[in-house]
Structure formats: C-alpha cells, structure tokens
Amino acid sequence: MSKFIMIIVLGAMVTFGVSNITQNNLEGNGTKNSADNFSVIRAKDIADSMTEVLLMRISNSSTYRVSTQPTEYLNGGEVSYNVENSFYEGDSLIKITVNAQFNGVIKTVTTYAGKPTNGWIPPVIRGAWTANGSLNNTISDMYIDGRDHDLDLNIIPTKGKFGISSSMAFVNAENAEIGGTNHFIDYPMTFPENPAVIEENYDWGGTFPETPDAIFGYPEGTLKAAAQTGEFGSQYLYNPGKVKIGKKWFIDGLTYPLSGITYIEMTNTAPIGLLLQQTGNSGIVVIHRDGGNSNISGVKFDKDNSDGLLTGLLITDYSFHHHINILGSVIQLSPNLETEKKCKGNKDHWVYYSSEAISNATEIAAEITGLSGSVGYGFGKKRVDVKYVYE
C-alpha cells in the first residue's frame, strides 16, 4: 500500500513538473510572439511615418529627390529611403521606397505619388501647336504629337491634347506626321493624320488671346515685369540687337541656356531669327510686339553647341522655319501666319505636347508673380497625390 501511495505521489510530482515546464514554455512563446508582433507593428509604423515625412518634403520642394539611401532614426527604429522619378502604370510618378528596421524586424513600404506643382495648363492650349491663324505651311513636315509626354518622352495614356488646334481650316500641306488625343483616345503620329487629332475653326469662346499675358489670364505687363526680375534665370530684352550668322540675322543679347521667363519685346516688323545656344533651354519663351506683328523668320539652334531642345512654352506672333525640338507646346498669336512660303527639310524635328513641361514652366510664373491657375495648400505648395502604396 505504501509503495502504491509513493507511486501516486511521484506521478503527481512528475505531472506537475511537466505541466509547469509546458506552461512556462507557452508563456515564454507567448511573450516572444507578442514581442515579435509588436516589432512588426512598430516597424510598419516607422515606415509609414517616414513615408509621410518624405511626402511633406516633396510638398515643400517639388524637385526633392534622393537617389542614395541615407539612414535616419525615427521612433526608436532605423530607416533608409530613396525618392526617385519613375514611370509606372502608364504615368510619370515619384517612387518613394522606405525600409524600416525595429528590433531586428525589417518592413518595406513603396509608395507612388503624383508630381506636385503649382503650375497649370492654360485653357488656351488645346493642342501641341495652338494658333490663331492657318498652320498649313507653318508646321512644314515636322512631327507633331498631342499625346501627353513626360520629361523622358514617355507617353502618358489618354491625357493629351489635339495635335493641331487652329482658328482656321487646316490642310496638311507638307506631309507632317501628326498624332494626338481626342476624347481619351490616343492616336499615333501618321501621315495622313487621323482627323480626330485636328481641331480647326475653333473660336476659343469668341476671342483668341491677343497678348502673351492674356494666355495666362494675367493683367497686361505681368510677364514682362516677371522677366525683368531675373528670378529663375529670367531675362527681358527690349528692341534687341542683332548678330549676323552666315546669311541670317538673329536676336543678340540673350544669356544661355534660357530658363524662367524669357520675354523679348520687339519694336518693329523686320524679320529676325532666334538661335538657341547650349543645352537645357527651358521655361516660357515669349517674342512679341504690341499689335502682334513681330516677324520671327526662323527658330533654330547652333549645331556646334546645342541639342536644339526647348522644354516649356514657345509663344510668338508670327514665326516660321521652326528647326528645333519642343517638349511642351507652341502658341502663335497672329492671325496672319505664313500662307505662301514652304519649309521642307524639317523632317528631323518635332513638337511633343507635355503637360509636365508646361506645368513646370507655369509654376515658375506663379512663383514670380504670385498668380497661379491652381490652388495649393500650406507653404503655398500643392498637395501630393498618392496613387499606389505597396507593403
């Protein structure tokens, strides 16, 4: 009997010991799981918080980008990140990648956001090339594309404009290849062009702007005054001098590359050309005379030192022989554009509509003048539009 009782007691002690060990193990595992879960949640919170910080930095400086992966400490953890331009899902976006680490747990959050800007697209711009006169001869045999392009020439689907928008009837007299967007449908550049990419006999609500300021809805004299500030590399020339290069006369006195607002005020109707120098020419380029009858006989570039690209807006009264590339848009104010001369041999140049290039240019105008076509928030900057988030 005593042996039986001893066996029972020993068995109970063993059972209690095993149960106690098991319980301790369960409690230990539970504590470890709780700690692991807390670390995962904290790492995610740190990644999300850093993403918000980076979005704020982009809001305050639309050009903020980080190609390296710097390390910062946030909320007891460590984060590394980069901010770069990216083309994703048919759109030109900013890619934000954040790697957060807390207590050995790593969490990665990738965010795609729209590029913020206080710039806007003036409603007058309805095509890659918009004019108050006949464009039959002026566009020559160039490539004209109203589909929307980013700064890397990627096409942004369904967001473009007409290839040509004119107040008069249009005939593609010199076999230009023209594309564009109409009712959210993109049409590639072709000759003959698809009629859907041409807008002709448009009246702009009854009147086409007669001055550069009217394009932006500015009081008269605003762009000229903005150019005179010199901000962002802006320049103003009044009755500019001229220099003869070969057999042609060109505007003299500009500093290259062009940037900001370049306003050239002509005082006569004598023909003269614009010759781009260097690379990186951008912004709003205006050549205008009161009455809208300045005569730009050629828009060309120095092949020895320039890539021949203007990124932004070219605004003229009358201009012809456009032997450069333009990423943005062209606007011509004069109703009396070229109807007799021909301009063959321009097949190696193009005009591509770019809302990004135009917005960048008008953002500078907004910064200088304090007048904008869009509404921002905080620090005068526009909210960043978050498109996609991946964890």
N, C-alpha and C positions, 0 to 999 in steps of 0.2 A: 504493500500500500504506500509506504513512504517513497519507494522508487517511483511509483506512478505519479505521486504528487510532485516529486522533483522533476520528472519529465515535463509535466504540465507547466510548471513554473519556468523551467528553462525554455520551453517552447514559446511561452508568452513573452519572455525577455527577448528572444531572437526575433519574434514577430514585431515587437515594439521597436527594436533596433532597426530592422529593415524598413519598417514604416516611417520611422523618424528620418532615416537617411533619404528615403524616397521623397518625403515631404520637403526636406531641406534642398534636395536636388530640384524639385519642382519650383520651390520658392526662388532658388538661385537662377533657374532658367527663366522664370517669370520676370525676375528683376533684370536679367540680361536682355530679354526680349523687350521689356519696357524701355530700357536704356537705348537699345537699337532703334526702336520705333521713334523715340524722342530725337535721336540723332538724325534719322531720316527726315523727320518733320522740320527740325531746325535747319538742316542743310538746304531743304527746299525753300524755307522761309528766307534764308540768307540769299539764295539765288534769285528769288522773286524780288527781294528788296534791292539787290544790286541792279537788276534789270530796270526797276523804277528809277533808280538814281541815274542810270545811263540815258533813259528816255528824257529825264529832266535836263540832262546836259545837252542832248540833241535839241530839245525845245529852245534852250537858251543860245545855242550856236548851231545853226543848220548845217555847218560844214564840219562838225565834230565827228572825227573818225579815229579809230585806234587799231592799227594793223598789227602791233605787237600784242603780247599778253601780259600786261602788268598785273602785279599782285597787290591787293588791298585787304585790310582786316575789317570785318563788319560783324557786329552782334556775336562776338566770340568765335567766329569762324574765319576762314580764309577764302578769298575769291580771286579768280583770274578771268579776264574777259577780252573780247575784241569786238570792234564795231566797224563794219565794212559795207561798201556798196555791193549789192547783189541783184541778179536778175532771176526772179523766182515766180513761178506760176503766171508767166506772161506779163510780169510787172517789174518795174525798176524800183527796188526797195532798199532799205537798210537792214542788214542782218546783224543781230546782236546775240552773241554767244557768251554765256556766263557759266563758269564751272565753280561750284561752291563746295567747300570741304569743312565738315564739322565732326570731330571725334572719330576720324577715320572714314566717315561716310562721304561719298562724293555725289553731288547732284548737278546735272547739266540742264540748263534751260536755254532754248533757242527761240528767239523772237524776230519776226519780220515786221517792219514798220514802214509806213509811207515816209517820203522825204518831206520834212516840214518847210514851208516857205510862206513869206508874206507877199510873194509875187502872185500875179494873176494873169489870165489871158484876156486882153481887151476884147470886148464883144465884136469890135470891127473886124477882127481877124477871123475870117471864115474859110481860109484855105492856106495851103503852103505859100501861095502867092495871091495876094489880095490887091485889087486895083480898081481905080475909078475910071479907067479907060480900057481901050482894046489891048489885049495881050497877044493878039495873033502873031505879031512879029517879035515882040519883046522877049518872049521866053525862048526863042530860037529852037534849037534841037536839044535842049538840056533834059536832064532827068528831073522831074517834078513829082514829089511824093507827099501827099497829105496825110498818109498814115502817121501815127504818133511814134516818135523815136526818142529813146533816152540818149544820154550823152555819149554812150558807147555804140550808138546806132542800132541797138536792139529795137525791134518793133513792138510797141505796146498795143495789143489787140483791141480793136473796136473803139478806141478813144481819139481817133484822129479827126481831121477836117477834110474839106474838099481839096483836090489838087489845085484847082483854079477857081477863084471867085471873082467875078468881074461885073461891073455895071453895064457892060455891053455884051453883044453876042460874041461867041468865041468860035474860032476856026483854028485848028492845029496846023498852021500853015507850013511849019518847018519840021514836022515829024517828031516832035518831042515825045518822049515816053512819060506818061502821066499816070499816077495812081492816087489813091485817097481812101477816105472813109465816108460812108453815107448811111445813115440810119443804123449805125453799129455794125455795118458790114464793111470789111476791108477789101480793097481791090488793088492788086499789084500793079506796078508800072508797066504799061504796054503802049504800043502804037499799032493800030489805032487804039485810043484810050476808051475805056468803058464810059459811056455818057453819064453814069452815076457820079463820077468824080469831078464833074464840071458844073459849076454854078454860074449861070450867065443871066444878064439883065436883072441883077439883084439891086434893090433900091435902098438898103440899109435904113429902113423905116422912114424914108423920104429924103434923106440927105447923107452924102458921104462926107466924112471929115475933111475940112479944107486945110487944117494945120496939124502938125505933129501933136500939139497939146490936146487937140480935140480927140485924137485916137485914144488917149488915156482918160479923157474926161477931166483934164486939168484946166485951171484958169490959164489964159494966154500968158506966155512968158515963163511958165513954171519950169519946163525942161531946159530952157536957155539958162535960167538962173541956177538950176541944179548943176548943169555942166560947168558953170563958172566957179562953183565951189571947189572943184578939183578933187572932190571926195571919190574914193574908189578908182582913182586914175582918170576921172572925168576931164574932158577938155572942151573949150569953146574957141572957135575961130570965127572972126568977123571979116568978111571980104578977104579971104585967104590969098596969100601969094601963090605963085605957080612955078613949077620947075619942068623943064623940057627933058624928056627921056626918050631917046630915039626921035621919032617924028611927032610924038604926042605930048600934050601939056597935061600935067597932073597937079592936084592940090598940094601945096607945100606948107610946112609948119606943124604937122602933127607929130606927136611922140608915140612910138610904137613899143609894144603891142597896145592896141586900143582896148580900153576897159571902162566900166562905169557908163556914163552918158557922154557920147561924143557928138557935139552939136556944131555943125558947120553952117554958118549963115551966109548965103550968097547975096550979092547986091546987083548982079547983072545976069543976063541970059546967055552969055558966051559959053560955048561948050568947053568942058574941062573934065578930066578923069580923076578917079580915086584909085590909088595904087597901094594895096596893103603891103606892109613890110613885116618881117619877123613872124613868129608863131604865137598862138594864144590870143588872137584878137577876139574880143567878146563884148557883150553889153548891147546898148541901144546906140545905133549909129544913125544920125539924122543929117540930111543935106537938104536945105530948104531955103527958099526965097519968099518974102511976102508976095502974095499973089499966086504962089505955087507954080512958078515957071522957071525954076533953075534948070540947068541943062547938063546932066552928067553923061558925058559921051561914052564913058566906059568905066566899069568897075573891075579892076584887075589886080594881080599880085606880082610881086618881084620873085621870079622863079629861082633866083640865086639865094634868097634867104628866108622865104616864107612858104608855109604849107598851103596858103590860099584858102584857109578856112575862117569864116566868121561865125561865131556861136552867139546867137541872140537875134536881134531885130535890125533889119536894114529898112530905113524909111527915106524915100526920095520923092521929089516931084516927078520929073521925067528922068529916066535913066535907061541906058541901052548898053549892049555889049557886056553882059554880066559873065565875066570869065573868072569866077571864084566859086567856091562851095559855101553854102549857107545852111547851118543847122539851126532852125528856129522858124523864121518867116520873113517874107518880103512884103512891104506895103508901099504902093505908089499912089500919090495924092492927085496928080494931074489928070484931067480928063483927056488931055492931048498927048497920048503916048504914041510911040512910033507906029506908023501905018504903011510906010513905003520901003525903008531900008531892010535888008536881010542881014542875018547874023549866023551864017553857017559856021561849022568848025567849033561848036561849043559842046560837042557830044561827051566830052570828058569832065563836065561839071554838073553839079546838082544843087537842088534846093529841097531839103527834107524838113517837114514840119516837126517841131519838137516842143511840146508843152513845157518840158523841164527847162530847156534853154530859154524859152520866153519868160517863164516864171522867175528864173534866176536873174534875168535882166530887169524885169519889172520890180523885183524885190529890192534891187539897188535903188531904183527910182523912188520906191516907197521909203527906204531908209533915209534918203537925202531930203525928200520933200515932206515927209510925214503924211503923205497922201497915198492911200492904198485901195486896191479894188477888192480886198478881202479883209475879214475881221479876225484878229488874233486874240490872245489872252496872256496875262502875266508878262512882264518884261517886254511887251509888245510883240511876242512871238506866237506863232500858231501852234495849236495842239498837235502832238504827234499821233498819227492814226495807226494804231496797232492792227495788223492784218492777220497774222498767224502766230500761235505760240505752241511750241513742242517741248515736252518734258521727257 
